[in-house]
Amino acid sequence: MSGKEIEVTCPCCQSRLSIDVLTAKVLRHERAGAEGAAGDRWASAQDKVRGRTSSGTEKLDRALDSERGKKDRLDDLFRKAQEKLKKPDED
């Protein structure tokens, strides 16, 4: 805690607030009962980052698979369009 912020404990809910003295804004808050939960918060944050990393890899793999199959899909669409043009109009 620096000289430019103060920590206040709420008399109602016992939550702890860190407030910037210059701007009078709440910088962070810690709910009551979360004492010693800093390790839990750290582990939770690490899990979120790991989840984003793995989901990012999965998204990249799906996008690469889609791009690899794009040529075949476009060739098939082009072939179908040519066949449609060759058929005489049925009215």
MIDOSE-1310 file (N, C-alpha, C; in nm, 2 decimals, decimal comma, always signed):
residues 91
msgk	+0,08/-0,12/+0,00/+0,00/+0,00/+0,00/+0,09/+0,12/+0,00; +0,06/+0,22/-0,09/+0,14/+0,34/-0,10/+0,08/+0,45/-0,02; +0,14/+0,57/-0,01/+0,09/+0,68/+0,06/-0,03/+0,74/-0,02; -0,05/+0,70/-0,14/-0,16/+0,76/-0,22/-0,28/+0,67/-0,22
eiev	-0,28/+0,57/-0,14/-0,40/+0,49/-0,13/-0,42/+0,45/+0,02; -0,54/+0,42/+0,06/-0,57/+0,38/+0,19/-0,66/+0,25/+0,18; -0,65/+0,18/+0,29/-0,74/+0,06/+0,30/-0,84/+0,08/+0,41; -0,97/+0,05/+0,38/-1,08/+0,07/+0,47/-1,16/-0,06/+0,48
tcpc	-1,20/-0,08/+0,60/-1,28/-0,20/+0,63/-1,43/-0,15/+0,64; -1,52/-0,21/+0,57/-1,66/-0,17/+0,57/-1,72/-0,22/+0,71; -1,78/-0,13/+0,78/-1,84/-0,17/+0,91/-1,96/-0,26/+0,89; -2,03/-0,26/+0,78/-2,14/-0,35/+0,76/-2,11/-0,49/+0,72
cqsr	-2,03/-0,50/+0,62/-2,00/-0,64/+0,56/-1,86/-0,69/+0,59; -1,77/-0,60/+0,65/-1,64/-0,63/+0,68/-1,55/-0,65/+0,56; -1,59/-0,61/+0,44/-1,51/-0,62/+0,32/-1,40/-0,51/+0,33; -1,29/-0,54/+0,26/-1,18/-0,45/+0,27/-1,17/-0,38/+0,13
lsid	-1,15/-0,24/+0,13/-1,15/-0,16/+0,01/-1,01/-0,09/+0,01; -0,95/-0,09/-0,10/-0,83/+0,00/-0,12/-0,87/+0,11/-0,21; -0,85/+0,23/-0,16/-0,90/+0,36/-0,22/-0,79/+0,45/-0,26; -0,79/+0,50/-0,38/-0,69/+0,60/-0,42/-0,73/+0,73/-0,36
vlta	-0,64/+0,79/-0,29/-0,67/+0,92/-0,22/-0,69/+1,03/-0,32; -0,61/+1,03/-0,42/-0,61/+1,15/-0,52/-0,74/+1,15/-0,60; -0,79/+1,03/-0,65/-0,91/+1,02/-0,73/-1,03/+0,98/-0,66; -1,02/+0,93/-0,54/-1,13/+0,88/-0,45/-1,20/+0,76/-0,52
kvlr	-1,12/+0,68/-0,60/-1,18/+0,57/-0,66/-1,13/+0,44/-0,59; -1,22/+0,34/-0,59/-1,18/+0,21/-0,53/-1,09/+0,14/-0,63; -0,97/+0,10/-0,58/-0,88/+0,03/-0,66/-0,90/-0,12/-0,66; -0,93/-0,17/-0,54/-0,96/-0,31/-0,53/-1,04/-0,34/-0,41
hera	-1,11/-0,45/-0,41/-1,19/-0,48/-0,29/-1,18/-0,63/-0,26; -1,19/-0,67/-0,14/-1,18/-0,81/-0,10/-1,29/-0,83/+0,00; -1,37/-0,92/-0,04/-1,49/-0,95/+0,04/-1,45/-1,02/+0,17; -1,54/-1,00/+0,27/-1,51/-1,07/+0,40/-1,52/-1,22/+0,38
gaeg	-1,45/-1,29/+0,45/-1,45/-1,44/+0,44/-1,35/-1,48/+0,33; -1,29/-1,39/+0,26/-1,20/-1,43/+0,15/-1,05/-1,41/+0,21; -1,04/-1,40/+0,34/-0,91/-1,39/+0,40/-0,82/-1,51/+0,36; -0,70/-1,49/+0,32/-0,62/-1,60/+0,29/-0,65/-1,67/+0,16
aagd	-0,74/-1,60/+0,08/-0,78/-1,66/-0,04/-0,70/-1,61/-0,16; -0,59/-1,54/-0,13/-0,51/-1,49/-0,24/-0,45/-1,60/-0,32; -0,41/-1,71/-0,25/-0,36/-1,83/-0,32/-0,47/-1,89/-0,41; -0,59/-1,89/-0,36/-0,70/-1,94/-0,44/-0,73/-1,85/-0,56
rwas	-0,72/-1,72/-0,54/-0,74/-1,63/-0,66/-0,63/-1,65/-0,76; -0,51/-1,67/-0,71/-0,40/-1,69/-0,80/-0,42/-1,82/-0,88; -0,45/-1,92/-0,82/-0,48/-2,05/-0,89/-0,59/-2,04/-0,98; -0,70/-1,97/-0,95/-0,81/-1,95/-1,04/-0,77/-1,87/-1,16
aqdk	-0,69/-1,77/-1,14/-0,64/-1,69/-1,25/-0,55/-1,77/-1,35; -0,47/-1,86/-1,29/-0,38/-1,94/-1,37/-0,47/-2,04/-1,45; -0,57/-2,10/-1,39/-0,66/-2,19/-1,46/-0,73/-2,12/-1,58; -0,77/-2,00/-1,56/-0,83/-1,92/-1,66/-0,74/-1,90/-1,78
vrgr	-0,61/-1,86/-1,75/-0,52/-1,84/-1,85/-0,49/-1,97/-1,93; -0,47/-2,08/-1,85/-0,45/-2,21/-1,92/-0,57/-2,25/-2,01; -0,69/-2,22/-1,96/-0,81/-2,25/-2,04/-0,81/-2,17/-2,17; -0,77/-2,04/-2,16/-0,77/-1,96/-2,28/-0,67/-2,01/-2,38
tssg	-0,55/-2,05/-2,32/-0,44/-2,10/-2,41/-0,48/-2,22/-2,48; -0,54/-2,32/-2,41/-0,58/-2,44/-2,47/-0,70/-2,42/-2,57; -0,79/-2,34/-2,54/-0,91/-2,31/-2,63/-0,86/-2,24/-2,75; -0,76/-2,15/-2,73/-0,70/-2,08/-2,85/-0,63/-2,18/-2,94
tekl	-0,57/-2,28/-2,89/-0,50/-2,38/-2,97/-0,61/-2,46/-3,05; -0,72/-2,49/-2,98/-0,82/-2,57/-3,04/-0,89/-2,49/-3,16; -0,91/-2,36/-3,13/-0,97/-2,27/-3,23/-0,88/-2,26/-3,35; -0,75/-2,25/-3,33/-0,65/-2,24/-3,44/-0,66/-2,37/-3,52
dral	-0,66/-2,49/-3,46/-0,67/-2,61/-3,53/-0,79/-2,63/-3,61; -0,91/-2,58/-3,56/-1,03/-2,59/-3,63/-1,02/-2,50/-3,75; -0,97/-2,38/-3,73/-0,96/-2,28/-3,85/-0,86/-2,34/-3,95; -0,75/-2,40/-3,91/-0,66/-2,46/-4,01/-0,73/-2,57/-4,09
dser	-0,81/-2,66/-4,02/-0,88/-2,77/-4,09/-0,98/-2,71/-4,19; -1,05/-2,60/-4,15/-1,14/-2,54/-4,23/-1,07/-2,48/-4,36; -0,96/-2,42/-4,34/-0,89/-2,37/-4,45/-0,83/-2,48/-4,55; -0,79/-2,59/-4,49/-0,74/-2,70/-4,57/-0,85/-2,76/-4,66
gkkd	-0,97/-2,76/-4,61/-1,08/-2,82/-4,68/-1,16/-2,71/-4,77; -1,11/-2,59/-4,77/-1,18/-2,48/-4,84/-1,17/-2,51/-4,99; -1,06/-2,55/-5,04/-1,04/-2,57/-5,18/-1,14/-2,67/-5,24; -1,15/-2,78/-5,17/-1,24/-2,89/-5,21/-1,39/-2,84/-5,21
rldd	-1,43/-2,76/-5,10/-1,56/-2,71/-5,10/-1,59/-2,61/-5,21; -1,49/-2,52/-5,24/-1,51/-2,43/-5,35/-1,52/-2,49/-5,48; -1,43/-2,60/-5,50/-1,43/-2,67/-5,63/-1,57/-2,74/-5,65; -1,62/-2,79/-5,54/-1,75/-2,86/-5,55/-1,86/-2,76/-5,58
lfrk	-1,86/-2,64/-5,52/-1,96/-2,54/-5,55/-1,95/-2,49/-5,69; -1,83/-2,48/-5,74/-1,81/-2,44/-5,88/-1,86/-2,54/-5,98; -1,83/-2,67/-5,95/-1,88/-2,78/-6,03/-2,03/-2,78/-6,03; -2,10/-2,76/-5,92/-2,24/-2,76/-5,91/-2,30/-2,65/-5,99
aqek	-2,23/-2,53/-5,99/-2,28/-2,41/-6,06/-2,27/-2,44/-6,21; -2,16/-2,50/-6,25/-2,14/-2,54/-6,40/-2,25/-2,63/-6,44; -2,28/-2,73/-6,36/-2,38/-2,83/-6,40/-2,52/-2,76/-6,41; -2,55/-2,67/-6,32/-2,67/-2,60/-6,32/-2,69/-2,52/-6,45
lkkp	-2,58/-2,46/-6,50/-2,58/-2,38/-6,62/-2,60/-2,47/-6,74; -2,54/-2,59/-6,74/-2,55/-2,68/-6,85/-2,69/-2,74/-6,87; -2,77/-2,75/-6,76/-2,90/-2,81/-6,77/-2,99/-2,70/-6,84; -3,08/-2,75/-6,93/-3,18/-2,66/-6,98/-3,28/-2,62/-6,88
ded	-3,33/-2,50/-6,89/-3,43/-2,45/-6,80/-3,56/-2,53/-6,81; -3,61/-2,58/-6,70/-3,73/-2,66/-6,70/-3,85/-2,57/-6,66; -3,92/-2,52/-6,75/-4,04/-2,43/-6,72/-4,16/-2,50/-6,76
